Amino acid sequence: MPSIKEVAALANVSPATVSRVMNGTAKVDEEKRERVLKAIQETGFVPNEAARTLFKRSAKIIGLVIPSIENPFFTQFSGAVERTADAHGYKVVLFNTDGEIEKEKNILQMLSAMNADGIILTTSSEGVDSDIQNCTIPVVVTDRLTKKNVADAYVHCDHYRGGRLAAEHMIENGCKHIVCLRGKQDISSARERYLGCKDMCSERDIKVQVIDCDYSFEAGLKATEEMLKTYPDADGIVACNDIVAISAYKVLHQNGIKVPEQIQLIGYDNIQLSELMTPELTTIAQPIEEIGRKAVELVLQQKENDEKEYILEPKLIIRETTKNKKNGGKG
């Protein structure tokens, strides 16, 4: 295998320049970059496929960065991304950050360095603008926003409207003491869902009560136990996502509280489990498949696209955990 010094000598550049071209860590004069890529091909310094990738500046790879693979929403979303990418001849590399910001930043740097064709990111922090700006490849942010909107594009549901739909349904079904198990307010989607719920309740002269909750099953269990102690008069629960709603139902059932007769319950996302559980969960549906498809298309069409933000509509799915006036008030 030829050395980096031999590649540098052939391209008439320094070894450091060769390294920068390969890693994408800094800008290199276009004429020098082409000389380096040609020398890499001629010497076989890297495997033929990698050299071809560098020369064409396309790895046929899309990096998908999500905060939690354990959340079924992101499992379904990842499937939508993979199917769309595969249809276009691209492969998806999945990265699970576990909500760790430093891990997320390192992944962004790595994907940029490896010359991926783009990144689809659901961030765990709104303060990653500088890290996105440092990426040398397209970045499409999904589900959430960042502080300065510096990504190449954003694809998300209208979470404010989703929160309004949830609260409106509960109120129309007679709920007077609604508790919102709200997600972390430093995440734009959670903040918008809560604001929509709060505004709708305010318009109907109902004060929404709040318990803070993460997007996990365990957090939902704890939040619901706290809710029963803090708000014993609760007759409706607006959960921050379906997993929390499912965990809330478990706690209610364990405490002999009937759903929807005594407490009505609504989730958010419309994951597959929401229809598989008994009783089936009323929820606000996000167009998960469409979000994944659009994100991939935006990564592949950045130069052809001028629109910055795509906002998709949520939909109320009425099932058995809320009272339905159409069937005589039964769930």
C-alpha positions as CSV (number, residue, x, y, z in Angstrom):
1,M,0.0,0.0,0.0
2,P,1.5,3.4,-1.0
3,S,2.1,5.9,1.8
4,I,0.4,9.3,2.2
5,K,3.8,10.9,1.5
6,E,3.9,9.2,-1.9
7,V,0.4,10.4,-2.7
8,A,1.5,13.9,-1.6
9,A,4.6,13.8,-3.8
10,L,2.6,12.7,-6.9
11,A,0.0,15.5,-6.3
12,N,2.8,18.0,-5.5
13,V,1.1,18.9,-2.2
14,S,1.9,18.4,1.5
15,P,0.8,15.2,3.3
16,A,-1.4,17.5,5.5
17,T,-3.3,18.6,2.4
18,V,-3.9,15.0,1.4
19,S,-5.2,14.3,4.9
20,R,-7.5,17.4,4.7
21,V,-8.9,16.3,1.4
22,M,-9.6,12.7,2.6
23,N,-11.1,13.7,5.9
24,G,-13.0,16.8,4.8
25,T,-11.7,18.7,7.9
26,A,-10.9,21.9,6.1
27,K,-11.4,23.7,2.7
28,V,-8.8,22.9,0.1
29,D,-8.2,24.8,-3.2
30,E,-10.3,23.0,-5.8
31,E,-7.3,22.5,-8.2
32,K,-5.2,20.9,-5.4
33,R,-8.1,18.8,-4.3
34,E,-8.5,17.4,-7.8
35,R,-4.7,16.6,-8.0
36,V,-5.0,14.7,-4.7
37,L,-8.0,12.7,-5.7
38,K,-6.3,11.8,-9.0
39,A,-3.1,10.7,-7.2
40,I,-5.2,8.6,-4.8
41,Q,-6.8,6.8,-7.7
42,E,-3.5,6.3,-9.5
43,T,-1.6,5.0,-6.5
44,G,-4.4,2.9,-5.0
45,F,-3.7,4.6,-1.7
46,V,-7.3,3.7,-0.7
47,P,-9.5,0.9,-2.0
48,N,-10.9,1.5,-5.5
49,E,-14.4,2.0,-4.2
50,A,-13.4,4.6,-1.7
51,A,-11.3,6.4,-4.3
52,R,-14.2,6.4,-6.6
53,T,-16.4,7.8,-3.9
54,L,-13.9,10.6,-3.1
55,F,-13.5,11.5,-6.7
56,K,-17.3,11.6,-7.4
57,R,-17.9,13.2,-4.0
58,S,-20.8,10.8,-3.4
59,A,-20.6,7.9,-0.9
60,K,-24.3,6.9,-1.6
61,I,-24.7,7.1,2.1
62,I,-27.1,9.1,4.2
63,G,-26.5,9.4,8.0
64,L,-29.6,9.2,10.1
65,V,-29.1,10.6,13.6
66,I,-31.9,10.0,16.2
67,P,-32.1,10.5,20.0
68,S,-33.6,7.1,20.9
69,I,-34.0,3.9,19.0
70,E,-36.1,2.6,21.9
71,N,-38.9,5.1,21.0
72,P,-41.2,3.4,18.5
73,F,-41.8,6.7,16.7
74,F,-38.1,6.8,15.7
75,T,-38.2,3.1,14.8
76,Q,-41.0,3.7,12.3
77,F,-39.4,6.9,11.1
78,S,-36.1,5.1,10.5
79,G,-37.9,2.5,8.4
80,A,-39.5,5.3,6.3
81,V,-36.1,6.9,5.7
82,E,-34.5,3.6,4.8
83,R,-37.2,2.6,2.3
84,T,-37.1,5.9,0.5
85,A,-33.3,6.0,0.4
86,D,-33.1,2.4,-0.9
87,A,-35.6,3.4,-3.7
88,H,-33.1,6.1,-4.8
89,G,-30.1,3.7,-4.6
90,Y,-28.7,5.0,-1.2
91,K,-27.8,3.3,2.0
92,V,-28.7,4.6,5.5
93,V,-26.3,4.5,8.4
94,L,-28.2,4.8,11.7
95,F,-26.8,6.5,14.8
96,N,-28.5,6.5,18.2
97,T,-27.3,9.3,20.4
98,D,-29.3,8.3,23.6
99,G,-30.0,12.1,23.9
100,E,-26.3,12.8,24.6
101,I,-25.4,16.2,23.0
102,E,-21.6,15.5,22.7
103,K,-22.3,12.2,21.1
104,E,-24.5,13.9,18.6
105,K,-21.9,16.6,17.8
106,N,-19.2,13.9,17.2
107,I,-21.5,12.0,14.9
108,L,-22.1,15.2,12.8
109,Q,-18.4,15.7,12.5
110,M,-17.7,12.1,11.5
111,L,-20.4,12.0,8.9
112,S,-19.1,15.2,7.3
113,A,-15.6,13.8,7.4
114,M,-16.5,10.6,5.7
115,N,-18.2,12.4,2.8
116,A,-21.7,11.1,3.4
117,D,-24.3,12.5,1.0
118,G,-26.2,14.2,3.8
119,I,-27.5,13.9,7.3
120,I,-31.1,13.6,8.6
121,L,-31.0,14.8,12.2
122,T,-33.5,14.7,15.0
123,T,-31.6,16.7,17.5
124,S,-31.6,16.4,21.3
125,S,-30.7,20.1,21.7
126,E,-31.7,23.3,20.0
127,G,-28.2,24.7,20.4
128,V,-26.4,22.7,17.7
129,D,-26.4,25.4,15.1
130,S,-22.6,25.9,15.0
131,D,-22.1,22.1,14.6
132,I,-24.6,22.0,11.7
133,Q,-22.9,25.0,10.1
134,N,-19.6,23.3,10.3
135,C,-20.9,20.3,8.3
136,T,-19.7,20.2,4.7
137,I,-22.7,18.2,3.6
138,P,-26.5,18.9,3.6
139,V,-28.3,18.6,6.9
140,V,-32.0,18.2,7.1
141,V,-33.5,18.5,10.6
142,T,-36.7,16.6,11.3
143,D,-39.4,16.7,14.0
144,R,-37.8,19.6,15.8
145,L,-36.2,23.0,15.2
146,T,-32.9,24.6,16.1
147,K,-32.4,28.1,17.5
148,K,-31.1,29.8,14.4
149,N,-32.6,27.6,11.7
150,V,-29.2,27.1,10.0
151,A,-29.9,23.6,8.6
152,D,-30.4,23.2,4.9
153,A,-34.1,22.3,5.5
154,Y,-36.6,21.4,8.2
155,V,-39.4,18.8,8.0
156,H,-41.8,18.6,10.9
157,C,-45.4,18.2,11.9
158,D,-47.5,21.2,13.0
159,H,-47.1,20.4,16.7
160,Y,-49.0,23.4,17.9
161,R,-52.0,22.4,15.9
162,G,-51.6,18.8,17.2
163,G,-51.7,20.1,20.8
164,R,-54.9,22.1,20.0
165,L,-56.5,19.1,18.4
166,A,-55.8,16.9,21.5
167,A,-57.2,19.4,24.0
168,E,-60.2,20.3,21.8
169,H,-61.2,16.6,21.6
170,M,-61.0,16.2,25.3
171,I,-63.0,19.3,26.0
172,E,-65.7,18.4,23.5
173,N,-65.9,15.0,25.3
174,G,-66.7,16.8,28.5
175,C,-63.3,16.9,30.3
176,K,-63.1,19.8,32.8
177,H,-59.9,18.9,34.6
178,I,-57.3,18.2,32.0
179,V,-53.7,17.2,32.9
180,C,-51.0,17.6,30.3
181,L,-48.0,15.2,30.7
182,R,-45.8,17.5,28.8
183,G,-42.4,16.7,27.2
184,K,-39.2,18.7,27.9
185,Q,-39.8,22.3,27.1
186,D,-36.3,22.8,25.7
187,I,-37.4,20.7,22.7
188,S,-39.4,22.7,20.2
189,S,-41.9,20.0,19.3
190,A,-42.8,19.3,23.0
191,R,-43.1,23.1,23.7
192,E,-45.4,23.6,20.7
193,R,-47.6,20.7,21.6
194,Y,-48.0,22.0,25.2
195,L,-48.6,25.6,24.0
196,G,-51.4,24.4,21.6
197,C,-53.0,22.4,24.4
198,K,-52.7,25.3,26.8
199,D,-54.1,27.9,24.3
200,M,-57.1,25.7,23.4
201,C,-58.0,25.1,27.1
202,S,-57.6,28.8,27.8
203,E,-60.0,29.7,25.0
204,R,-62.6,27.3,26.6
205,D,-62.0,28.7,30.1
206,I,-60.3,25.6,31.3
207,K,-57.0,25.7,33.2
208,V,-54.7,23.0,32.0
209,Q,-52.7,21.3,34.8
210,V,-49.2,20.1,34.1
211,I,-46.8,17.3,35.0
212,D,-43.4,17.3,33.3
213,C,-42.4,14.1,31.7
214,D,-39.7,12.6,29.4
215,Y,-40.6,10.7,26.2
216,S,-40.2,7.2,27.8
217,F,-42.3,4.5,29.3
218,E,-40.6,4.7,32.7
219,A,-41.1,8.5,32.8
220,G,-44.7,8.0,32.0
221,L,-45.3,5.6,34.9
222,K,-43.7,8.1,37.3
223,A,-45.5,11.1,35.9
224,T,-48.9,9.3,36.1
225,E,-48.4,8.3,39.7
226,E,-47.5,11.9,40.5
227,M,-50.6,13.1,38.6
228,L,-52.9,10.9,40.7
229,K,-51.5,12.3,43.9
230,T,-51.3,16.0,42.7
231,Y,-54.5,16.2,40.7
232,P,-57.0,13.6,42.1
233,D,-59.8,15.3,40.2
234,A,-58.3,14.8,36.8
235,D,-60.7,13.5,34.2
236,G,-58.5,13.8,31.1
237,I,-54.9,13.2,30.2
238,V,-53.1,14.7,27.2
239,A,-49.8,12.7,27.0
240,C,-46.7,14.0,25.3
241,N,-46.5,10.9,23.1
242,D,-48.1,7.4,22.7
243,I,-45.5,5.6,24.8
244,V,-46.3,7.9,27.8
245,A,-50.0,7.5,27.1
246,I,-49.6,3.7,27.2
247,S,-47.7,3.8,30.4
248,A,-50.4,6.1,31.9
249,Y,-53.0,3.6,31.0
250,K,-51.1,0.9,32.8
251,V,-51.0,3.0,36.0
252,L,-54.7,3.9,35.8
253,H,-55.6,0.2,35.3
254,Q,-53.5,-0.8,38.3
255,N,-55.3,1.7,40.4
256,G,-58.8,0.5,39.3
257,I,-59.5,3.7,37.3
258,K,-61.6,3.0,34.2
259,V,-60.6,4.5,30.8
260,P,-62.5,6.3,29.3
261,E,-65.3,6.3,31.9
262,Q,-63.4,8.0,34.7
263,I,-60.4,9.4,32.9
264,Q,-60.0,9.9,29.2
265,L,-56.6,9.5,27.6
266,I,-55.0,10.8,24.4
267,G,-51.5,10.2,23.0
268,Y,-49.4,11.7,20.2
269,D,-47.7,10.2,17.2
270,N,-50.0,7.2,16.2
271,I,-47.3,4.6,16.5
272,Q,-48.3,1.0,15.6
273,L,-48.7,0.1,19.3
274,S,-51.4,2.6,19.8
275,E,-53.8,0.5,17.7
276,L,-52.5,-2.9,19.0
277,M,-53.1,-2.2,22.7
278,T,-56.5,-2.8,24.4
279,P,-58.3,-0.5,24.6
280,E,-57.0,1.1,21.4
281,L,-55.5,4.5,22.0
282,T,-56.9,7.7,20.8
283,T,-54.0,9.8,19.5
284,I,-52.8,12.6,17.3
285,A,-51.2,11.1,14.2
286,Q,-48.0,12.4,12.7
287,P,-47.5,11.6,9.0
288,I,-44.4,9.5,9.9
289,E,-43.9,7.9,6.5
290,E,-44.2,11.3,4.7
291,I,-41.7,13.0,7.1
292,G,-39.1,10.3,6.4
293,R,-39.7,10.4,2.6
294,K,-39.5,14.1,2.4
295,A,-36.3,14.3,4.5
296,V,-34.5,11.9,2.1
297,E,-35.7,13.8,-0.9
298,L,-34.5,17.1,0.5
299,V,-31.0,15.6,1.2
300,L,-30.8,14.4,-2.4
301,Q,-32.2,17.6,-4.0
302,Q,-30.6,20.4,-2.0
303,K,-29.3,22.2,-5.0
304,E,-32.7,22.1,-6.7
305,N,-34.7,23.2,-3.7
306,D,-35.2,26.7,-2.4
307,E,-37.9,26.1,0.2
308,K,-36.5,25.9,3.8
309,E,-39.2,24.5,6.0
310,Y,-41.9,21.9,5.4
311,I,-44.7,21.7,7.9
312,L,-47.0,18.7,7.7
313,E,-50.5,18.4,9.2
314,P,-51.4,16.2,12.2
315,K,-54.7,14.3,12.4
316,L,-56.9,13.3,15.3
317,I,-57.4,9.5,15.4
318,I,-60.4,8.6,17.7
319,R,-60.3,5.2,19.2
320,E,-61.3,3.7,22.6
321,T,-59.5,5.7,25.3
322,T,-61.8,8.8,24.8
323,K,-65.5,9.0,24.7
324,N,-66.9,9.2,21.2
325,K,-70.2,11.1,20.9
326,K,-70.9,9.3,17.6
327,N,-71.4,6.0,19.4
328,G,-73.3,7.2,22.4
329,G,-70.5,8.4,24.5
330,K,-68.7,5.1,24.7
331,G,-65.0,4.7,23.9
